[in-house]
């Protein structure tokens, strides 16, 4: 009996030491992290008021969410701003080659000389989602002051755009345990099999149905002069399905460890439509009169477009095969239920694969206008504005995630729209 | 009589003082006064500036010290180039726009004033060490050779110079290579192994943020996700210090790390917006800064270096530039 007691005590100790220690290895682990990581209970840190010379100063607003950063995005960027890829999404030099892109680009305005011979300017705030992060000098988009194409969804204003506009910092899935969900056991980003009795978190902690960015009870007041400002913006579509590699190398798709990219399943465009509902077009035939490029789960490529994608290697080279056709610069959805793999080199099938918003855009930001994956203003993408901008010569190939376009696709590589349409 | 009373009072006072001594000693031990117990006081001085005012370097600005002259070098990859400041915090020189220097990631300075740049080519896949004169003019390129097979991904982000040896630190992959002035690798460290990472701990996010070298060749680093800082001796023995939390002496997001000539270790905390100071026994001593926009406050402090004259330099976010503090012992 005594031996059993001793064994039980040892097992309990082992559980405490080894079982709980896992929490130290990842902050989110697919769900809500520990509260103290982001919040301060008494508006102080280390016994010093956060308001001393700071939030209490004239013109400086108090943080209404008890966050340790000045605002939600500033809090996130404390951990997620650094050089390189991995879990950094805001570098100081364009080196964060994460799938969503690098918020570095929304700080960079550059001038260049296009083929017209005139000087052109590529505006920083036109390079992606302009999140507001006061601590990092990221301010509100003054050009697009609200999410364009909101359709039937409430308008989401640029002044509220932050990391937590798209990511649920608490990692709840479909309303969380309060809505009857099982506890989140681990990350939902890497295709892991859920642990018994738990569910995986959403891909990249993306928000899903029921999510309201910010606490609606303390939702930001309406900006003066703006009518109909929503008091609670609620998500209507679930988080998308995708699988990311657990290790990002410096060049997406050309890593030294082999091909490595995010593999998309379904739901991307529907999810983006939480804010941009008017841009969602599931009609691949384009007969609905919206005159918008198809994007969505039912916007399947079909055998013809899928065939083009698989043939196309680069301008002038259409010798590709479906087994090796995947191009990380032009990703696509493989469809609901498809087997996803971040190391897959396969191109799309002609039945389930679909075009999505992220086929052409980066979710965070890119070097190019409208956050596109390639420069839509250049005939030959090796002559992209960001590559030839004299003001920032050191960005080199960062706009194309380190891809040397000339070396890999030739000097006369034209727009990557041709991956699906082969008009070059 | 008066003298007698005075004498009695004096004797009584002496007895009371003697009796109170142990209590005073106990009180001092339990409730130490800040300056006396810490032996270190840090005060804000100014920000690095030029003739137009403070320079708003980005949050990623890296700092390096010329120990012989006390000058501080700021490498800001967002703005490009390297800016040099004298001991009064005024900008005196700038270089780094020359194409032959490539993309400068970091710099180190030797006792003579020669500058070693850690430079990358335009694809940022290949690095070299640029040996420059005091004007930042490239004298020669040092190509690193002799790296072991485990260093095939080696992409250093920091460079240090100490007693004829160049230290290259890959903070992302937790690798360190020591090379001589000809670029030949003479020693390497795989920090994951030294710190006894379990397979579960070897993750992308468990990488180093801050890195520093002291005069004895000890290496210092922080790993924010583990809420720890480390000291590693040249023979590969590791000690760890710090723990997570919000109170004094705890790490929120441990970032830059530096060590001064007296052995004090400075660790910037991006989340708590302060700089924590530990003594050479790795015990917490004090901290300074704190979130705010007033003089001496900090917003997301990142890199930190210690000058030979007691000055502590801290880079930060929010266009706040590099703040300079003075440490008095």
Interface residues (C-beta under 8 A of the other chain):
Chain A: X22 X24 X25 X26 X27 X36 X37 X40 X45 X46 X47 X48 X50 X52 X53 X54 X55 X57 X60 X68 X69 X70 X74 X75 X77 X78 X79 X81 X82 X83 X84 X86 X87 X91 X92 X93 X95 X104 X107 X134 X135 X136 X137 X246 X247 X248 X249 X250 X251 X256 X392 X393 X394 X396 X397 X398 X402 X404
Chain B: X58 X59 X60 X61 X76 X77 X78 X80 X99 X103 X121 X122 X123 X124 X125 X152 X153 X155 X157 X172 X200 X201 X203 X204 X205 X206 X207 X209 X224 X225 X226 X227 X245 X246 X247 X248 X250 X252 X253 X270 X271 X272 X273 X274 X287 X290 X291 X292 X293 X294 X295 X297 X299 X300 X317 X318 X319
